[in-house]
Amino acid sequence: MVQDNEIAVEFHNVAYLLNDRPLVSNLNFTVQRGEILILLGRSGCGKTTTMKLINRLLTPSSGEVRVEGISTNEWNPIKLRRSIGYVIQETGLFPHFTIAQNVGLVPSLEGWKRDRLSQRVNQLLQLVGLDPKQFADRYPNELSGGQRQRVGVARALAADPPLLLMDEPFGALDPITRIEIQKEFLQLQKQLGKTVVFVTHDIQEAFLLASRIGLMESGKMLLIDTASEFLKSEQKEVKQFLQCLPFFNQSQYGSSDSI
Ligand SMILES: Nc1ncnc2c1ncn2[C@@H]1O[C@H](COP(=O)(O)OP(=O)(O)OP(=O)(O)O)[C@@H](O)[C@H]1O
C-alpha cells in the first residue's frame, strides 16, 4: 500500500468551472513521489488546466488539490510556486535578463548570496549540457530553441524544488533534438529523483518518459496507469492514441513502469 508520505500531489473530486462550464471535472488521482506522471490527451482536453490547479494558478471550483498533504487553498501561493519548478513550451525566459540571471531568478528572490548563486547557476547550466563560460552572459535571443529549453529546465531546477511541472516543454523542438533532450531529461530525473508532472499530446514522448500515463479527454481522466497496462487497454480512446505510434515496438516502450 502507498504510504501518505509517498504521495506528492492528490486530486480529490476536483472540478474547475469557467463561466459555469467545466474545463475539468471528477479528477481523482495521486502523483507519487519520484515518478514521472504524464498527462496525455488531445488539444483542449484540460491538461494545462490540471497542471495549473497544482501550483495554484487556478483553484478548484469544487473538490481539493493537496500538495505535500496541504490543500492548495491553504498554501501561501508564492511559497507554493517557489517550491514547484514550472517549465512551459515557450520557456518564459525574460528577454532582458542574461541566461545566468534567468536561471538564478528564484534563488535570487530567495535572497541567496552572490557567490552561492553564481555557483548554483554554473552547476545547473553544466547539468543541462550548456557550458557556463559560453552561455551565462548571453541573452535568450542569442540561443537556439533547444538551448532555451535547456535553460528553462535549469531555471525550474534552480531552487531545488521537489516537484516539477512541465507543460509541453520540448514541443517546439525538431525531432532529433527532441529525442536527445528527452533522453537527457530522463537521465537527469533519475539522477535527481524529482517528482514530475509532464504534459504532452505526443504518445511517443509519453511512452519514453512515463512512470505512469494519465489519459485525459473532455476534462476527465479516462485512465491512469503504467505504459504496459496502457498497451493492454481496450478503451477506444487509448487505442486511438496507440495507433499514433508509427513504428510500434513494445520492447522499446513501457520499460520505465516502476516508480
Ligand atoms: N482562460 C480561458 N478562457 C476560456 N476558455 C479556456 C481558458 N483556458 C482554457 N480554456 C478552455 O479550456 C479547455 C481546456 O484547456 P487546456 O489549456 O487545459 O487544454 P490542454 O489539454 O492543455 O490543451 P493544449 O494541448 O492545446 O495545450 C479548452 O477547451 C480551452 O479552450
The ligand as a Gaussian input file, in Angstrom:
#p B3LYP/6-31G(d) Opt

LIG

0 1
 N       -8.945000      31.402000     -19.923000
 C       -9.769000      30.620000     -20.623000
 N      -10.935000      31.097000     -21.126000
 C      -11.786000      30.302000     -21.808000
 N      -11.558000      29.004000     -22.067000
 C      -10.416000      28.463000     -21.614000
 C       -9.457000      29.233000     -20.858000
 N       -8.422000      28.436000     -20.536000
 C       -8.709000      27.226000     -21.069000
 N       -9.892000      27.245000     -21.711000
 C      -10.537000      26.119000     -22.384000
 O      -10.460000      25.004000     -21.514000
 C      -10.223000      23.811000     -22.220000
 C       -9.007000      23.124000     -21.641000
 O       -7.847000      23.923000     -21.895000
 P       -6.381000      23.423000     -21.526000
 O       -5.435000      24.541000     -21.853000
 O       -6.379000      22.894000     -20.160000
 O       -6.199000      22.219000     -22.563000
 P       -4.896000      21.400000     -22.958000
 O       -5.285000      19.969000     -22.904000
 O       -3.736000      21.818000     -22.157000
 O       -4.706000      21.837000     -24.480000
 P       -3.356000      22.012000     -25.395000
 O       -2.780000      20.633000     -25.575000
 O       -3.919000      22.567000     -26.671000
 O       -2.463000      22.970000     -24.677000
 C      -10.098000      24.207000     -23.676000
 O      -11.320000      23.951000     -24.305000
 C       -9.815000      25.701000     -23.634000
 O      -10.324000      26.341000     -24.773000

